[in-house]
């Protein structure tokens, strides 16, 4: 059971209520985030931009999100993003490699290996070794590298939110929530 009560979307108003009204599924993570009224809408906009507006491919983004969840112990994020990863084209072999932290797995491309090794260093060390940075730079643009860091940081924050508050796990909403974010105003 969550350490803080989940906000009932029906008791909210203004922009937060409008945001809940647009959601195809009112996930517990958003009901928990609603405690931080001043932060909820900007955080949701950032999350939506990560999911739908980055140049970084959907597959690479989802591998990084799963990596962040795996390294941070974010059970909530893992549960929600495995179906999304599969829905955008990740293979089960890729997901299994991330779950095992096997960044040299045969199911990963050279670019994915470089990205995941980079992601691990961002999460675990903050600073990234020159050799790791050089490897990721061979495959990704400056924009994609910064987007990768932003995606990792956002999902680290979300894992901390759900784990510190022991937010109750929802059933995986998968592509229903992901596709809902594509809608105008979503």
Buried (B, 14 or more C-beta within 10 A) or exposed (E): EEEEEBBEBEEBEEEBBEBBEBBBBBBBBBBBBBBEEEEBBEBBEBBBBBBBEBEBBBBBBBBBBBBBBBBBEBBBBBBBBBBBBBBBEBEEEBBEBBBEEBBEBEBBEEBBBBBBBBBBBBBEEEEBEEEBBEBBBEBBEEEBBBBBBBBBBBBBBBBEBBBEBEBBBBEBBBEBBBBBBEEEEB
